């Protein structure tokens, strides 16, 4: 894990692994298959309720949602279906159904996914088409809040965690693209889409760990 080279966007402060060190799809799947995401596990459901409870409190009855990066055991989707919402699934490994990404939803959930993204700018742009105006994006990822601790941070040591988001990252994107951020306890934030603003690029500065 040492010797990894990270970059940081000087505008949004997203920290990400150098592209030439990204794991390939087979390496990712090997790691993901070790996860125990049992939809019937009460402890796992309590963990996901950090997202489900505040999100469902803000959704109208009958809202349609997408679990983006649902993984092999889409427990959150089941929980939201039990709460009366219609859910669809997408995952590049376990539920690769491109037609799902051509639709638009009242809300999108993205739990323990953002840290795995190899092309975060592309996926953020995708969220802007997946979430209907006025809809919600519910994210769960450990926020990077201490650069000094970054080399020792357990979250960084997962070989599939390649992208680390700061609160400033979400705030910058929200200002640029017309979203509202509702902050909950780390690692959860809810973002409500308004009218999308004009997108712009940013250079990156190097960092190492």
trRosetta pair geometry for C-beta under 8 A, 3 or more apart (Angstrom, degrees):
i j d omega theta_ij theta_ji phi_ij phi_ji
1 4 6.4 -37 178 -20 54 122
1 156 7.7 114 180 126 124 87
1 157 5.4 -1 -142 -136 163 73
1 159 7.0 -121 -97 -84 91 80
2 209 7.8 -109 -132 133 61 57
4 17 6.1 -53 -178 -130 115 103
4 18 7.5 -176 -178 20 68 97
4 21 5.9 151 -138 151 79 159
4 208 7.6 158 92 -157 53 65
4 209 6.1 -16 72 73 95 78
5 17 7.3 96 77 -159 53 62
5 18 4.3 19 86 -19 100 133
5 21 6.4 145 40 -9 83 145
5 206 7.1 -32 -177 -157 101 101
5 207 8.0 146 -173 83 58 46
5 208 5.5 -33 -121 -109 64 83
6 15 5.4 16 171 -179 129 95
6 16 6.5 153 -155 78 81 26
6 17 5.8 -52 -102 -97 72 43
6 18 6.9 -120 -89 -29 22 76
6 206 7.7 124 88 -169 50 55
6 207 4.6 -33 86 80 98 93
6 208 6.4 165 30 -99 79 25
6 209 5.9 17 1 11 124 101
7 15 7.3 168 85 -151 41 52
7 16 5.7 -23 61 65 88 79
7 17 7.9 45 17 142 81 5
7 18 6.3 107 -22 -82 101 65
7 204 4.2 24 172 163 122 134
7 205 7.0 148 -162 75 73 32
7 206 5.9 -48 -108 -108 68 47
7 207 6.6 145 -115 24 15 81
8 13 6.2 -5 -176 -150 106 49
8 14 6.9 173 -147 84 60 42
8 15 4.8 -20 -96 -98 90 72
8 16 7.7 148 -88 17 42 66
8 204 6.4 146 71 -162 28 84
8 205 5.5 -28 67 65 85 83
8 206 7.7 75 20 172 79 3
8 207 5.1 45 -14 -10 111 126
9 12 4.8 13 97 48 134 84
9 13 6.2 -90 75 -36 80 13
9 14 4.8 32 20 43 116 85
9 202 5.0 71 -162 102 107 128
9 203 7.7 150 -137 93 66 34
9 204 5.4 -54 -86 -104 54 76
9 205 7.9 123 -126 17 10 75
10 13 7.5 23 -149 -76 18 60
10 202 6.7 -150 52 171 73 116
10 203 6.8 7 19 79 111 80
10 204 7.4 165 -13 -133 78 28
10 205 5.3 70 -57 -9 102 116
11 172 6.3 143 144 -171 81 148
11 202 4.1 -110 15 -127 129 153
12 168 7.0 161 -175 123 48 85
12 169 4.7 63 163 -130 96 68
12 172 4.2 -161 -115 81 75 146
12 173 6.3 45 -127 -47 130 83
12 202 6.7 161 0 39 91 160
13 166 4.8 -32 110 35 119 139
13 168 4.8 36 39 88 138 124
13 169 5.6 -119 71 -66 81 81
13 172 7.3 140 18 -9 88 145
14 120 6.3 -157 -177 91 155 158
14 163 6.8 -10 -180 -167 108 88
14 164 7.3 151 -166 74 60 52
14 165 6.2 -17 -118 -105 84 60
14 166 7.3 -143 -86 14 42 87
14 169 4.9 89 -69 -119 79 130
15 144 6.0 -10 25 30 128 175
15 150 7.6 -75 149 -139 171 142
15 163 7.5 154 88 -157 54 40
15 164 4.3 -17 68 61 103 104
15 166 7.6 79 -5 -30 97 100
15 207 6.6 -47 -136 54 107 143
16 120 6.7 -137 -87 0 142 129
16 162 6.2 42 -159 145 74 77
16 163 4.7 4 -110 -110 94 72
16 164 7.1 -169 -73 21 49 68
17 21 5.4 -108 166 83 110 108
17 22 6.0 139 99 -81 120 69
17 162 4.0 -74 16 -155 123 90
17 163 7.3 -86 8 -57 83 56
18 21 4.9 67 71 14 91 108
18 22 7.8 -135 96 -35 48 76
19 22 5.8 -27 -159 -13 42 117
19 118 7.7 84 -128 -171 78 93
22 118 5.4 69 -153 -124 150 109
22 162 5.9 48 -119 -138 83 161
23 27 3.9 -122 -174 92 110 130
23 28 5.4 139 109 -55 122 78
23 31 7.8 15 151 -2 169 134
23 159 5.9 90 -60 144 137 99
23 160 5.9 -65 37 -100 147 66
23 162 7.4 -148 12 -53 89 132
24 27 5.2 95 54 10 67 104
24 28 7.2 -127 103 -6 35 92
25 28 5.5 -54 -148 36 34 114
25 29 6.3 32 156 -19 68 105
25 92 7.7 -113 -127 129 113 117
25 93 7.0 166 -168 -90 100 103
26 29 5.8 -52 -145 36 32 109
26 30 6.4 38 154 -24 63 104
27 30 5.8 -51 -150 31 31 115
27 31 6.8 25 154 -13 62 105
27 159 7.1 -83 158 123 116 127
27 160 7.5 178 123 -82 89 91
28 31 6.0 -64 -157 38 32 106
28 32 6.1 25 153 -17 70 111
28 93 7.1 -151 109 -60 112 142
28 116 7.2 93 -142 -161 123 117
28 160 5.2 103 -125 -119 77 120
29 32 5.5 -56 -139 40 34 110
29 33 6.1 40 160 -27 67 105
29 93 5.4 170 -95 -144 100 144
30 33 6.1 -52 -149 28 24 113
30 34 7.6 29 149 -24 54 101
31 34 6.0 -54 -168 21 38 114
31 35 7.9 47 141 -30 63 93
31 158 7.3 115 -178 -175 141 92
31 159 6.3 -155 -80 63 150 99
31 160 4.9 -169 82 -27 153 128
32 35 5.7 -37 -168 7 50 116
32 71 6.6 -153 -170 -136 118 93
32 72 7.0 137 144 -14 106 109
32 93 6.7 128 64 69 159 160
32 160 7.2 75 -53 -67 83 175
33 72 7.2 68 -108 -25 58 153
35 71 6.9 -58 85 -165 146 137
35 72 7.5 151 73 35 106 110
35 73 8.0 -145 112 25 103 112
36 41 7.3 86 138 -49 97 159
36 44 7.8 -133 114 -70 79 137
37 41 7.9 -135 -172 26 27 131
37 44 6.3 147 -146 -158 51 149
37 71 5.5 39 50 120 167 140
37 72 6.5 133 55 66 118 80
37 73 3.7 172 101 60 92 117
37 75 5.9 -138 168 -11 89 117
38 41 4.0 95 76 -25 104 107
38 44 6.1 146 60 19 68 152
38 73 5.8 -68 -91 -171 23 159
38 75 7.1 62 107 -76 28 127
39 44 7.6 -105 -109 96 20 130
39 45 7.6 66 -171 -73 48 98
39 73 5.5 -153 -34 173 82 98
39 74 7.0 9 -77 81 122 44
39 75 3.8 -179 -108 -104 69 78
39 78 4.8 59 -159 27 135 152
39 79 7.9 -156 -156 -37 94 82
41 44 3.9 61 85 13 114 112
41 45 6.6 173 88 -13 59 84
41 75 7.5 -52 41 -109 88 150
42 45 5.6 -57 -147 38 33 113
42 46 6.4 36 154 -22 66 102
43 46 5.7 -50 -151 32 33 111
43 47 6.6 37 149 -21 63 103
44 47 5.4 -49 -152 32 36 117
44 48 6.5 29 153 -12 67 106
44 75 5.8 -12 128 144 118 178
45 48 5.8 -56 -145 43 34 106
45 49 6.2 47 151 -35 64 102
45 75 6.4 -128 -86 169 72 126
45 79 6.3 150 -142 -84 96 129
46 49 5.4 -46 -148 21 33 120
47 50 6.5 -37 176 0 39 110
48 51 5.9 -52 -175 38 60 103
48 52 5.7 50 135 -18 84 113
48 75 5.9 -173 -19 106 162 112
48 76 4.8 -148 -166 -86 137 90
48 79 6.3 164 111 6 130 157
48 111 6.5 30 -126 -165 89 168
49 52 4.9 -58 -124 49 47 109
49 53 5.0 47 175 -27 82 105
49 79 7.4 -137 -82 -169 73 156
50 53 7.2 -29 -118 28 10 104
50 54 7.8 -9 166 8 42 108
50 140 6.8 100 92 -110 114 127
50 184 7.3 152 174 131 87 140
50 185 7.4 -88 -156 65 116 102
50 187 7.7 63 127 58 147 74
50 188 5.1 -162 143 -42 103 145
51 54 7.1 -82 -162 46 26 92
51 55 5.8 14 161 -14 68 124
51 76 6.7 -7 79 -133 130 131
51 109 6.4 96 152 -143 140 113
51 111 5.7 -103 -20 -89 163 120
51 138 5.1 110 -166 158 106 125
51 140 5.3 -81 -63 -49 125 122
51 188 5.5 -161 -83 -128 72 126
52 55 5.9 -71 -144 43 24 109
52 56 5.9 16 169 -16 68 113
52 76 6.4 -162 -68 -146 107 86
52 79 5.2 -54 -112 124 155 134
52 80 6.4 -143 -130 -70 103 81
52 83 7.3 170 -177 -27 110 149
53 56 6.4 -58 -140 36 21 103
53 57 6.6 25 159 -23 58 109
54 57 5.7 -54 -150 31 33 117
54 58 7.0 19 157 -10 63 110
54 138 8.0 155 85 -127 94 120
54 182 7.7 -167 159 120 130 130
54 184 5.8 -147 -2 -85 170 144
54 188 7.3 127 39 139 137 138
54 190 6.3 -132 122 -37 118 137
55 58 6.2 -76 -162 40 33 102
55 59 6.4 29 151 -29 72 113
55 80 7.9 -38 99 -104 128 115
55 107 6.6 119 -174 -174 116 153
55 109 7.2 -1 -118 -91 173 103
55 136 6.4 161 -143 126 92 150
55 138 4.7 -22 -89 -84 133 149
55 190 6.4 173 -91 -105 77 125
56 59 5.5 -55 -139 28 40 115
56 80 7.0 -168 -78 -123 109 79
56 83 5.2 -72 -125 169 144 158
56 85 7.5 -131 -114 -26 95 131
58 136 6.4 105 103 -68 127 152
58 190 7.1 110 27 176 158 159
59 63 4.4 -98 -176 13 112 154
59 65 8.0 -37 -125 -58 149 120
59 85 6.6 -6 135 -88 154 132
59 106 6.8 96 -144 131 101 125
59 107 6.1 -62 -101 -24 119 144
59 136 7.1 -97 -81 20 88 139
60 63 5.4 121 63 -55 70 102
60 106 7.4 -102 43 -167 94 149
61 84 6.6 -37 -147 128 77 135
62 84 7.3 -58 -66 146 43 99
62 85 7.4 130 -160 -116 11 57
62 86 7.3 16 -168 -6 56 103
63 85 5.3 -24 72 -128 80 108
63 86 7.6 -154 102 34 39 79
63 106 3.9 -122 -161 91 96 152
63 107 6.0 41 152 4 131 108
64 85 7.1 166 -101 -176 22 88
64 86 4.7 -25 -114 73 73 109
64 87 7.9 171 -163 -80 56 29
64 88 7.7 22 178 -4 95 101
64 105 5.3 -123 110 -141 89 77
64 106 5.1 114 50 8 64 101
64 107 7.8 167 89 31 42 70
65 77 7.8 -168 100 -122 112 77
65 80 5.9 -54 56 148 149 153
65 85 5.5 30 5 151 116 130
65 86 7.0 155 25 83 68 55
65 87 5.2 -22 75 -107 93 72
65 88 7.4 -171 99 27 48 68
65 105 5.5 89 -128 179 29 129
65 106 6.4 -64 -70 64 66 84
65 107 4.5 -23 -107 74 100 89
65 108 6.6 167 -160 -88 77 31
65 109 6.4 39 174 -11 125 96
66 87 7.3 139 -101 -159 23 65
66 88 5.1 -25 -109 69 75 92
66 89 7.5 163 -159 -88 67 16
66 90 6.3 6 -177 8 110 109
66 100 6.6 135 -131 168 120 108
66 103 7.6 156 -67 81 130 108
66 105 4.7 -142 -9 -38 100 164
66 107 7.7 -169 28 100 64 51
66 108 4.8 -14 64 -116 96 81
66 109 7.3 -165 92 27 50 68
66 130 6.2 -85 45 -178 149 122
67 70 4.1 71 117 -90 114 102
67 74 5.5 115 99 -152 159 115
67 76 5.8 150 -122 84 126 106
67 77 4.2 -84 -25 -66 148 106
67 80 7.7 176 -64 28 108 138
67 87 6.0 27 -18 -171 103 116
67 88 7.4 -164 22 90 73 42
67 89 5.3 -16 61 -112 103 66
67 90 7.2 171 84 31 58 63
67 108 8.0 163 -89 -162 18 59
67 109 5.1 -18 -115 64 64 109
67 111 7.9 -35 -155 18 91 100
68 90 5.6 -8 -120 66 57 106
68 91 8.0 142 -178 -78 36 58
68 108 5.3 24 -15 -178 121 108
68 109 6.6 176 23 79 76 49
68 110 4.8 -21 71 -90 109 86
68 113 6.5 175 110 108 83 174
68 127 7.8 -91 -11 -94 175 87
68 130 7.2 60 -73 152 135 169
69 90 7.3 -6 -34 96 35 75
69 91 5.5 88 -137 -111 30 80
69 92 7.7 -7 -104 2 72 83
69 110 6.0 63 33 -142 119 71
69 111 7.6 -163 88 51 107 52
69 112 7.8 -150 124 85 126 61
69 113 3.4 110 84 -116 163 136
69 116 7.3 148 -145 56 141 131
70 74 3.9 -8 178 -99 119 107
70 76 7.5 -140 -135 51 80 99
70 77 6.0 -2 -132 -23 125 129
70 89 4.4 -38 -10 -150 160 99
70 90 6.7 123 -7 56 103 34
70 91 4.8 -102 42 -47 75 115
70 94 6.8 -115 80 84 87 119
70 95 5.7 10 47 23 121 140
71 74 6.6 157 62 -75 74 60
71 91 6.0 177 -43 -114 23 150
71 94 6.0 46 174 29 22 151
72 94 4.8 -148 -84 -114 57 151
74 77 4.1 -2 154 26 115 121
74 78 6.4 130 109 -21 79 86
74 87 7.9 165 152 140 133 138
74 89 5.5 -76 -87 -111 160 128
74 95 7.6 22 -53 -28 131 149
75 78 5.7 -57 -154 35 36 111
75 79 6.4 37 151 -21 69 105
76 79 5.5 -53 -149 35 35 114
76 80 6.3 30 155 -15 67 106
76 109 5.7 -144 133 132 141 157
76 111 5.8 131 -40 14 158 147
77 80 5.9 -58 -147 40 31 107
77 81 6.3 34 153 -20 66 105
77 87 4.2 156 -157 152 93 153
77 89 5.9 -31 -78 -81 166 97
77 109 7.7 -163 -71 51 69 137
78 81 5.6 -53 -147 36 32 112
78 82 6.4 36 153 -21 65 104
79 82 5.7 -53 -151 34 31 113
79 83 6.6 27 149 -16 63 106
80 83 5.4 -54 -149 38 37 112
80 85 4.7 -47 162 59 93 122
80 87 5.4 109 87 -66 116 128
80 109 7.4 -158 -39 -25 150 145
81 84 7.8 118 -178 -18 32 8
81 85 6.4 -97 -91 69 35 66
81 86 7.4 49 -111 -116 80 25
81 87 5.2 -88 -61 11 94 119
85 107 8.0 -32 -165 47 149 121
88 100 5.1 -178 148 -140 129 114
88 103 7.3 65 40 58 163 144
88 105 7.6 -136 36 -90 110 130
89 95 4.4 -49 128 160 109 166
89 97 7.4 79 87 26 74 125
89 100 7.1 -75 77 -128 38 164
90 95 5.6 -144 -131 104 21 105
90 96 7.5 61 -159 -113 72 31
90 97 6.2 -116 -107 51 78 84
90 100 4.7 -168 -71 96 111 140
90 101 6.1 94 -120 -59 159 89
91 94 4.3 0 90 53 139 84
91 95 4.2 75 29 37 90 85
91 96 6.7 -75 86 -58 54 59
92 96 5.6 44 -152 -93 33 103
93 96 7.0 82 -31 -44 6 106
95 100 7.9 16 141 6 104 159
97 100 4.6 71 97 -11 102 112
97 101 8.0 158 98 -9 63 83
98 101 5.7 -59 -164 33 50 110
98 102 7.1 50 145 -26 73 101
99 102 5.6 -52 -159 24 44 116
99 103 7.6 44 150 -24 66 98
100 103 6.3 -57 -168 22 39 111
101 126 6.9 -35 -160 -163 114 119
101 130 6.9 -59 -147 -89 65 109
103 130 7.7 47 87 -136 61 70
104 129 6.9 -102 -96 159 95 60
104 130 6.3 174 -124 -162 55 29
104 131 7.3 -2 -162 106 83 4
104 132 4.9 97 154 -71 113 85
104 135 8.0 -179 167 -7 90 157
105 108 5.6 112 75 -62 133 80
105 130 5.9 -4 24 166 102 79
105 131 6.4 -45 69 -105 81 44
105 132 6.4 -147 79 -13 27 94
105 135 6.5 131 105 -167 61 157
106 132 5.9 -26 -94 33 41 123
106 135 4.9 -168 -170 -120 36 111
106 136 7.3 16 144 25 65 83
107 131 7.1 19 -126 -125 28 94
107 135 5.5 -158 -73 -176 48 98
107 136 4.2 -4 -117 63 98 93
107 137 7.3 -179 -158 -76 65 29
107 138 6.5 28 179 -9 112 104
108 127 6.3 -152 70 -137 154 86
108 130 5.2 57 -68 123 146 123
108 131 5.3 -97 3 -73 114 92
108 135 7.5 70 -5 138 81 123
108 136 7.5 -165 32 99 57 58
108 137 5.2 -8 64 -115 98 72
108 138 7.2 -171 92 27 48 71
109 138 4.8 -20 -113 67 70 108
110 113 4.8 -101 -176 52 80 129
110 114 6.1 76 141 -48 119 89
110 127 7.6 -46 -39 -98 147 124
110 137 6.7 0 8 -176 117 91
110 138 6.8 163 27 84 68 55
110 139 4.9 -16 74 -107 102 74
110 140 7.3 -178 98 26 57 66
111 138 7.5 -8 -61 117 88 94
111 139 7.4 170 -84 -159 45 35
111 140 4.1 20 -133 39 74 121
112 115 7.1 -40 -163 29 52 110
112 116 8.0 52 148 -15 62 113
112 140 5.8 -24 -36 98 62 104
112 141 6.7 142 -103 -92 34 66
113 116 5.8 -70 -165 35 45 111
113 117 7.2 59 147 -49 74 92
113 139 7.9 -108 51 -140 94 82
113 141 7.4 -90 52 -71 48 110
114 117 5.9 -34 -159 -8 42 117
114 120 7.3 55 -163 -121 79 109
114 139 5.9 35 -33 -160 134 120
114 141 4.2 -75 54 -48 115 153
114 163 6.4 -114 151 100 67 116
114 165 5.7 -13 137 -20 137 136
115 141 5.0 162 -34 -147 95 117
115 142 7.2 23 -64 38 141 82
115 155 7.1 -101 -136 173 156 106
115 158 7.8 62 132 72 132 128
115 160 8.0 87 117 116 93 74
115 161 4.4 -19 155 -139 118 87
115 162 7.1 127 163 36 63 46
115 163 5.5 -177 -148 66 35 74
115 164 6.5 33 -123 -87 90 55
115 165 7.5 -109 -77 0 71 94
116 160 5.5 -3 -118 152 96 98
116 161 6.7 -63 -76 -102 59 44
116 162 6.7 60 -143 27 31 91
116 163 7.0 -52 42 29 12 108
117 120 4.5 103 108 -81 133 72
117 123 5.2 -96 -138 11 138 151
117 162 7.5 -135 66 73 41 98
117 163 4.9 -34 57 22 82 160
118 162 6.7 20 -93 85 61 145
118 163 7.8 -140 -76 -40 23 125
119 122 4.0 10 133 24 117 121
119 123 6.3 131 94 -19 75 88
120 123 5.7 -59 -143 41 36 107
120 124 6.1 39 158 -23 70 103
120 163 5.3 152 -57 -153 128 148
121 124 5.8 -51 -147 33 30 111
121 125 6.6 31 153 -17 62 105
122 125 5.8 -57 -155 36 32 112
122 126 6.5 35 147 -23 65 105
123 126 5.2 -48 -149 33 39 117
123 127 6.6 46 150 -24 66 95
124 127 5.6 -45 -153 27 36 113
124 128 6.9 39 148 -22 62 101
124 173 6.4 -107 -158 -142 141 140
125 128 5.7 -53 -159 28 36 115
125 129 7.3 23 149 -8 64 102
125 199 6.9 10 -98 -96 101 163
126 129 6.0 -63 -158 40 39 102
126 130 6.0 33 150 -19 73 112
127 130 5.5 -59 -136 41 34 110
127 131 5.8 14 171 -4 72 111
127 137 5.5 38 -171 -107 126 144
128 131 6.9 -48 -123 44 22 96
128 177 6.4 -96 -100 -178 130 138
128 193 7.1 149 -130 -128 60 130
128 196 5.2 76 -164 -106 123 138
131 135 4.3 -159 -175 87 83 119
131 136 7.0 -141 -145 66 123 18
131 137 5.3 -70 -70 -57 150 94
131 193 4.6 144 117 -17 122 145
132 135 4.2 95 56 -24 73 129
132 193 7.2 162 91 70 32 134
133 193 5.9 -115 -124 115 37 105
133 194 6.8 29 -154 -169 84 25
133 195 6.7 21 -130 -83 120 54
134 192 7.0 -13 -162 -179 34 100
134 193 6.6 -44 7 78 16 79
134 194 7.4 56 -72 -106 50 46
135 192 7.2 -177 98 -149 26 66
135 193 5.4 6 58 35 71 113
136 190 5.8 -23 -161 -169 112 101
136 191 7.0 137 -159 76 59 47
136 192 5.5 -32 -98 -98 69 70
136 193 7.5 -149 -78 3 21 83
137 179 7.7 -32 29 -144 120 140
137 190 7.3 151 79 -162 50 51
137 191 4.4 -15 61 64 101 101
137 192 7.8 -168 21 -78 72 24
137 193 6.8 79 -15 -42 102 98
138 188 7.5 -10 -173 -162 85 96
138 189 8.0 177 -151 92 47 44
138 190 5.3 -16 -105 -109 72 79
138 191 7.9 -167 -74 26 30 68
139 170 7.9 -161 52 -100 146 131
139 188 7.1 161 88 -148 54 50
139 189 5.5 -6 61 60 99 84
139 190 7.7 174 22 -89 70 32
139 191 7.0 25 -1 0 110 107
140 187 5.2 74 -167 112 69 102
140 188 5.2 -17 -100 -95 80 75
141 165 5.6 71 95 34 133 122
141 187 5.6 -144 84 179 19 116
142 155 4.7 -120 67 -104 147 157
142 164 7.9 -35 89 -139 83 88
142 186 6.7 54 -143 173 58 102
142 187 4.6 -62 -84 -101 45 129
143 165 6.1 -67 -120 96 66 79
143 166 6.0 82 -172 -135 92 34
143 167 5.7 35 -161 -45 146 74
143 186 5.0 -101 25 -127 109 109
143 187 6.3 179 -13 -125 76 69
144 147 7.5 57 164 -77 106 59
144 150 6.8 31 -151 -100 112 105
144 153 7.8 -15 -120 -121 84 175
144 164 4.2 68 -44 156 132 113
144 165 6.6 154 11 71 94 28
144 166 5.0 -62 69 -77 89 76
145 166 6.9 130 -82 -135 52 83
145 167 7.2 39 -93 -6 95 103
145 186 7.2 -66 -24 -96 137 154
146 149 4.1 32 111 22 121 112
146 150 6.9 -169 101 -43 65 71
146 153 7.8 154 74 -77 98 119
147 150 5.3 -23 -156 -17 42 123
149 152 5.7 -77 -169 57 64 97
149 153 5.4 89 132 -65 88 92
150 153 5.3 -34 -140 -5 32 124
150 156 6.3 87 -176 -48 68 151
150 164 7.8 124 -134 120 110 171
150 209 5.7 -102 122 -99 102 149
151 156 7.5 -92 -135 77 18 158
151 209 4.3 -161 -97 -156 77 101
153 156 4.5 82 79 1 100 107
153 157 7.2 -172 97 -16 56 87
154 157 5.6 -58 -156 27 41 117
154 158 7.9 51 152 -28 65 85
155 158 6.7 -38 -171 10 39 107
155 161 5.9 -151 161 175 70 168
155 164 7.4 112 116 -112 120 111
156 161 6.2 -138 -129 98 27 125
156 164 7.0 -18 -91 -70 88 139
156 209 6.8 -41 171 112 154 149
157 161 7.7 32 54 45 28 125
158 161 4.1 78 73 -6 103 110
161 164 7.4 56 162 -70 102 88
165 169 4.6 -119 -158 62 78 150
165 170 6.7 61 172 -40 120 90
166 169 4.7 119 54 -12 70 96
166 170 7.9 -143 94 5 49 78
167 170 6.1 -57 -159 38 40 105
167 171 6.2 36 149 -17 71 111
167 183 7.2 20 -135 -112 117 125
167 189 7.9 151 -120 -75 75 144
168 171 5.5 -60 -144 42 35 112
168 172 5.9 38 158 -24 70 106
169 172 6.0 -56 -148 34 25 109
169 173 6.5 19 156 -12 61 109
170 173 5.8 -57 -146 41 31 109
170 174 6.0 34 155 -23 66 109
170 181 5.3 108 138 -110 114 140
170 189 5.8 -9 -144 120 173 165
170 191 6.7 -136 -164 -78 112 125
171 174 5.6 -54 -144 36 29 114
171 175 6.4 29 157 -18 64 104
171 181 6.0 -82 -89 9 62 155
172 175 6.0 -54 -150 35 29 108
172 176 6.3 24 155 -16 64 111
173 176 5.7 -60 -145 40 30 110
173 177 5.8 -16 172 17 68 117
173 179 6.8 3 120 34 84 129
174 177 6.8 -76 -129 54 19 82
174 178 7.6 -100 -177 80 52 9
174 179 4.0 -96 -128 74 76 92
174 180 6.5 104 -162 -93 125 10
174 181 4.9 -94 -62 -33 161 102
174 191 6.4 -139 -92 -139 108 111
176 197 5.5 -151 153 76 48 131
176 198 7.8 -92 177 74 83 53
176 199 7.1 72 149 -115 119 49
176 200 7.0 -123 -156 29 129 94
177 196 5.2 -23 -172 -149 87 72
177 197 4.7 -139 -118 37 29 88
177 199 6.8 21 -90 -83 104 78
178 193 7.4 53 106 -167 87 59
178 194 4.3 -109 156 75 97 102
178 195 4.9 -75 163 75 161 56
178 196 5.5 -158 45 -111 121 18
178 197 4.7 143 -24 -29 98 89
179 191 4.8 9 170 -179 133 106
179 192 6.3 153 -165 74 76 43
179 193 5.5 -38 -108 -104 89 47
179 194 6.2 -175 -96 13 31 83
180 191 6.9 157 77 -158 47 55
180 192 4.4 -9 55 55 102 100
180 194 6.6 83 -20 -32 90 109
181 189 6.0 -19 -163 -177 96 121
181 190 7.5 140 -161 81 48 50
181 191 5.5 -21 -102 -103 64 80
182 189 6.8 153 76 -168 55 67
182 190 4.2 -12 59 66 110 100
182 191 7.4 -163 20 -76 74 31
182 192 7.1 56 -15 -15 107 101
183 189 5.8 -27 -113 -116 51 93
184 188 4.3 -26 76 92 124 102
184 189 6.3 -170 26 -92 82 38
184 190 6.8 65 -17 -7 112 91
185 188 6.4 37 67 38 59 97
193 196 7.3 -15 -166 -65 103 82
